[in-house]
Structures are given as C-alpha cells and as structure tokens.
Amino acid sequence: MDLSSSCWRLRCWGTREPVFLTGVSVPPDCPVYSETLIKLSVYGVSDGHQQTSNILGSSSFSVTDLLQSKDQQLSLSLRTADDSDTVGTVVVSRIKMGEIEDGEVDHFTTDMHQKCTLVYESSHGSVNDKDNGPIMNAVFKNAVCKVYRFQTVDSKWMLVREQMAECTLSFSIPKQLIALYIQEDTCRIQELKDLGELSPHWDNLRKDVISRYDQIIKEYQDTLAELEKHTGPSFKPSCSKAQKYLEFVPINLHTQRMRVTCPRKTDSFYDVVTVGAPAAHSQGFKNGGLQKLLSKYESEKKSHSTAYQCIYYPPEQTAKAREILCVVSQLQPHISALADQLLQTAQQSPIQPLRDVLKSLEEKTKQFVHALKDELVKSALLALHAARPGYVSKSQGSARSSPDPHPSAAPKPHSVCNNLDDSQTPQRESQASPVRSDSIPHHKEYDEEEWDRVWVSVAKSLNCVIALVDKLQEQDNNNQESAPAHTLADVITSHSPDPPMTTAVWPDQLGVLVQSLKECVAEVAERARRSVSFVLLQEAACSTAQGLQLQQRRDAVFSQALAALACGFVMRLYAGLEDKDFLRQLHAVGLVAQFESLLSTYSEEIGMLEDMEVGISDLHRVTFRITEAASEEAVSLQPSVSGRRDHYTVEVPLPHHAFQALPDELRQGKPLRVLPVLFNVGINEQQTIAERFGDISLQERINQKNFEILEGYYKSLTSTVPSECLPRFQTQTDIKELLDTLGQNVVTKKRKNVEILWLAGMICRRMNGIRFTSCKSAKDRTSMSVTLEQCSLLRDEHLLNKDYFVRALDCMRREGCRIENVQKNIKCRKYAFNMLQLMAFPKYYRPPEGTYGKVDS
C-alpha cells in the first residue's frame, strides 16, 4: 500500500496559487495499520537556498478513512495551526503502482496535469521488485525513485518510473585495480633483478628504474590505505573530483533506469549510466591530457634512447613485449599442469580422455611457441647478451677467433619420434637445460641461432609425446573389440602385431617425454621472460620523470573508466538474464558500450577529453566472465578484477539458480568482449568559442574514428546474430539507415550537432548495448541529456502526447532523479548554469526557470 508515514516534500515555485502532486511510499520497516493516523503539513518556503520555511496549514486522516472512502480518495481542508482558518484543500488518493487500467483517469490528475505530473517520490527504491531484487541490491545502493503519469496521444495514461542508484563498484573496482598495479610493479622489479649480471652502465640504469617503481608502489599503497578507510556514500561527489587520494574513483557514478508501464502492455525499461568524464583532475590539464602527452612522450623517448645508449622500441613493440610477458606467465603454468594431468590420466583412464587432455596440451603449447617466434624476442636476447659484463662484439670476436663455420642445424618443428623404446627416447640436449643467471656466455660471440634451437625443442618434445600417444591409440584400436573398456595399462600389454610396450616401460617413457617437454617450456619461458624484461628496462630507462607521472595518470583514468564499464555491464547483464536472444548475442559477438560525452573542445576540457579518449580506448583490453557465486550473500555477488595492465578480466558472479539457467558458453567461462565507442559533442558556451575561434579537430577525429569502430561492430553483429534477436522498437528505422545517417552527420560541418549523440544512442539501444552519458561532473549537462533522451523515448516509443513533451521534460528536470543527483553532489537543488551560458545551449538542453543558478560545483 502506497501511503505516507512521514514528511511529504511539496514544492511549487513562482506562484501564489500552487497546485502539485506528490507521494511517498511506506518503507518495509515501517508498518501501517488501519488505525494509523497520518498528518499532512504544508509549508511555505521563504528562502530556497537557506531552506527556511513556515507552516501554512495541516490536516489529518486515518488509514481506515481512506480505504473506506469512495474511490479511496479523500478531500481534506488545510487548517492553520490555531485551527482558526482554512487555507487550502488537499486531495489524498491511494495509488496502486503498476496497475493502471484502461480509462483510469481520476479527476484530480486531469485537473493537475497542466501544472506538474510527479505523483510519487521515495528514497527507498522499494516500489518495484524487478528493479530492487537481491541481486540488484548487492551492487546498486541508495536508490532514489520518482514516478510520473503522462498522457498519450490516444488520451490514455502511462506510468513512468525513474530510479537512480549508486554503485558499489565506484570504490571496489579502483581498490582492486590499485592492488593489481602494486602486484604487477612488484613483479616487474623482480623481473629486472632476475636479468642477472649486467655491465655497470646497464646496472645503474636498472637501479634507477627499480627506484622509480618503488616510488610508484609506495604512492599506490598510500592511496589504497586511504581508500580502505573510506566510509559513506558509494560515489565520489563532483566537489571531490580533484582530491588526490580519490583520483582512481569515478566521479558521480550512478545508474538510472526509466521503466514505462502502459495499459495492457509489457513494461519497457531504458538504462543509462551517468559518470563524470574519466580524467586526471588531481594532476590538472595545463599541459593537455593523455592523448597529447603520450604523443609528446613517444617523440621525446627517441632522443632519450640515444642519450642512454638504449634501443628505441616504438609503442607497438613495447606493447608486444608486455603481451609476450603475459602469455609466458599464463601459458607456462597451464602447460605444466596439463602435462601432469596427461600422466595422471594415462594411469587411470581409457584412451579417449587421454587424447582430450593431449589435445588441450597441444593447443596451449602451439600458442606458446607461436608467441615466442616473434623476432622481438630474438633481437632482445642479442641486446641482453651485449649488455653483459665483458661483452665481446662480433667484430672484436672475429679478430680473436673465428666462429664455427658449420653451426648445428636447428631441429625441424615437425620432427616425429618414430621409435619409442628406452634407447631411442629423446634426451635433453645441453642447450635445453634450465637457464641460470650465468648460463648465457658473456665472453664469446653470441650464437644467434641458439634461440631457434631452444624454442624449436619445445615443438620437438611435444611431437614425441604425440607420437607415443598415437602408438598407444593404435594398439587400443587393434584391441577395441575384445576389450573396449580397458585402461591404457591393459591396452599396452594386450596382443598387437608390433611388439607391445609393457606396463613397466610405457609410464616411464611417457614420464620422460612429458618431463622433457616441461623443461623445454621452462627454459624457453625463462629466456623469453628475460629478453622482454630487458626491452621494458630500456623503455623505462629512457623515460623522463614525466614518464612516471604519465603511467600514473593513465592508471587513474583507466580505473575510472573500468569502474563505469563494469557498472554498466552488470546492470545490462542483470536486466537480460531471462532474454535468450540477448545472452546469445553476449557470448557470440559481445556488446557495444557507447559513451556519450558533452565536453567542450576549449580550455581545460580539451585535456579532459584527451584523457577520456585514451581511457575509453584502453577498455579494449578488458574482457568479462560470468561465474557462479559461492553464496547469495551480497559480498559473494561483488564483481572482481584480475590480470595486468595489458589485459584485465572482470568476473561477475551470479547466484546458483541464475547461473545454471545460462547458456553453456557462458557457464563454461567464455571470455566476453565489450567494444567501447566514444562520441563527443560540446554544447556549452565554451564550445561556441571553440567553434568560432578555436579548434574542434579533436572532436571530429574522435567521432570519425569511433563511427568506424561502431560500423565494424554492426557488420560483425549482423553476420553472427539474426536480426530477430535484437530489440523491437516502435519506430521502424533500420539500424543500417541510422548508421548511414550518423556517418553523414559525423562528416558534416555543423555547429553543436547533437544529432550525432541522438543517433549514436538510438543505435546503441537497438544493438542491445550499454549507454553511458558524461560531462565534467555528470551533474548538469548530463542531467539535461538524460532527461531529454528519456522524454524522446516516451514520445517515440510510447506515444507521449507531443503537447506534453516540454512539460514532461521540465517536470523531470525540476522534480526528478537528476535534481536529486545535484542535491547529493553539492547540497543544493540548482543546476550550475547561468542565463548567459544557457543562451549558448541547444534549445532542448536548457533547464526550466528556477532550477539553475550560480553554485559551487
């Protein structure tokens, strides 16, 4: 039952004859009985800024009075405090949320729609169980809800429910990321130490780089300690955006859902995540943002590499080095575990499970070998050799002694062990022994072919394992009819045309081969790890002090962007758990995450946009995976992050019943891609200056680049998922047609072309994507955009009467969730605009009179 048990907030500005609607839901922990008395008091606010007010009148009624009245509606007189005079009338109705019947139009609402259409507001978020179940409540907190009634073109009524919530991921994701940064940089220090003995020049550079990493680790540890102390709301208010210890936390991150209920129709809902532009506010924008700073950094690195006697590696090669380091760290233990599993399976199981394990082992080993065939590893090994103490160059070496003119040839990758008795089992060659710090010769010319022989030995060892299992398979096939369920031990001792391997011999042979493979992989992994660590040492050594700050800036911006993305992914996943078509799209081709930005390309906001561009682009390095939660407790439903800077995985746990209902691909842990795209159109007075006197090329380049990415995703989507699997919309415009129109707008020279944002948002929703809206603080311009999109959806998809479009827009901006967001951020119910600024805004981005003013934002 939706009745008030506490204070009702009634607001109507700029009139002596106020008419308004409002409501409050009774929270679950506040029981209401038939004999409960409810008192209504109306106050006149004399100073909105100071919130000073005086009582105008009051009235009381019991729950029984309301329930027994005609149509469950009471008309009450407001009496002064001394009961000497009547000052107005209050009509009280019982509203059944979500149960609108055809033709249900009470006369009160009919009289009032000219003024305001807000009928309900609550800070409990308990009206609709669909939006506030245990799963949602584990991640989304402190919901604020507003409900409106709007008239459609056919004179019916729709109920529109807005709900805005904070997200626990605002802080949990950054804290996890900082811990991972610390762990990665600690490992990097150890990798540098493991390079072994270096010449004095390189050893001094290594000490300097290690000192820099120690500094980063110390700062990150201090930041993490401060974040662990944080208590209070689950969001960072806009007024705290420049606080140093909060630089990893996204600004004003909130989710917003609009649910629409129409007579005899299924509810529709529309989600958006609002967040301040991911940017390093604490570091400032005097020298620009990441995009500009990274470009400058790369050009400076070339000159510094010469000064420090380093090899210059372009960004794609250092990225490749990090990728190789990641592959080695992931695949080596995986290969070792599979090799052990192969031995265990051979002892216990029939032949087929053995072949399954072998197939996995072969696949992972091939990935390992393929990654290390890169020329970067080979050249880096040579460079590392040259950095050893007492290195003799090739020209010097040839003057002292001539090298062997006939170096041993490297074994072919596809060599096969044809005979597998003890005497012919391949033994570990000298170059395949585990590497130690002094195993690479320092005082003779480096054999450039040695690396080829080493990594090819991995393929050779794998082929020997395969050949042995093939022989076992052959014997199994010859004896399948007589002993279909025998184990490997039985098969090997059974009759065969060839001399069978005995039970005593075959485990030893397989064990030797598997051990040889593991040792080869370990040796190759160690050499590769050292080589690429030396590449990264050179990159760090020729970096200036700005390089350290640049990494910290990128870490902070990425942290903000990832927290927002994880929030949006979780919200979209929860909403689509019962949508088989959506789940199919999720595992087949992934989702698009469309970031809408309203930043200008002038002054500091250029730097913010440059930060945001890099932060959003870095989200390409993220995949998601769905897991089964250990329990249904809120702590078990919190997403977690793992990985290192070149790739992160966000695991999203679901309760048992929800997880078991997922498609096999998702339950098996398939990595899920999210493709981020960014579109920016500045709308404020600073953008006017940029368009007339400045430079908007950054905005044009971003929009063009991301349009091409979005177009590529569309092609992938349509070639993978049938169009019937995508959402249905009232407006029949085809996605391809919308894309074509977006492409035309992107290249059109038009000032403040907000149609780019509208089209990108429509395309995103039609492709089941995740919508984000941002400005500097996600408070003012963002509020204008979100409310405009909501009213546009009501008009286009739910037949909102066009005569009520502006009224609905003003109502949402004056009384809806977005003004509550402003209040949460700056403790004042005013958008941070002035009249001069608004004159430069596009028409539908201007708030109603009385809702804006000069405030500290």
Protein Blocks (a to p, Z undefined) as FASTA:
>chain_A
ZZdfbdcddddehiabdcddddddddfklccdfklccdddddddfblklopacdfbdcdd
dfklmmmpghiiacdddddfkopacfbdcddddddehiacehiacfklmmmmmmoccfbd
cfklpmbmmlmcfklmmmpghiacdddddddfkopacdddddddddfklmmmmmmmmmmm
mmmmmmmmmmmmmnopadfklmmmmmmmmmmmmmmmmmmmmmmmmmmmpgcjfbdcfklm
mgmklmmpcghiacdddddddehiacdddddddddddddfknopmnopfklmmmmmmmmm
mmmmmmnopacddfklmmmmmmmmmmmmmmmmmmmmmmmmmmmmmmmmcfklmmmmmmmm
mmmmmmmmmmmmpmklmmmmmmmmmmpghiacfklmmmmpccdfbdcddddfkbccfblc
fklgccddfklpccdfklpcfkbccdfklmmmmmmmmmmmmmmmmmmmmmmmmmmmmmmm
mmmmbcfklmmmmccfbacddfklmmmmmmmmmmmmmmmmmmmmmmmmmmmmmmmmmmmm
mpcfklmmmmmmmmmmmmmmmmmmmmmmmmmmmmmmmmmklmmmmmmnopadddddfbdc
ehjllmmmmmmmmmmmmmmmpccdddddfblcfklmpccdeddfkbccddddddfklmmm
pcfklmnopacddddddddddfbfklmmmmmmmcfklmmmmmmmmmmmmmmmmmmmmmmm
cfklpccdfblcdfklmmmmmmmmmmpccehilklmmmmmmmmmmnopacddddfkommm
mmmmmmmmmmmmmmmmnopafklmmmmmmmmmmmmmklmmmmmmnopacdcbdfklmmmp
cfklcccehiaccddZZ
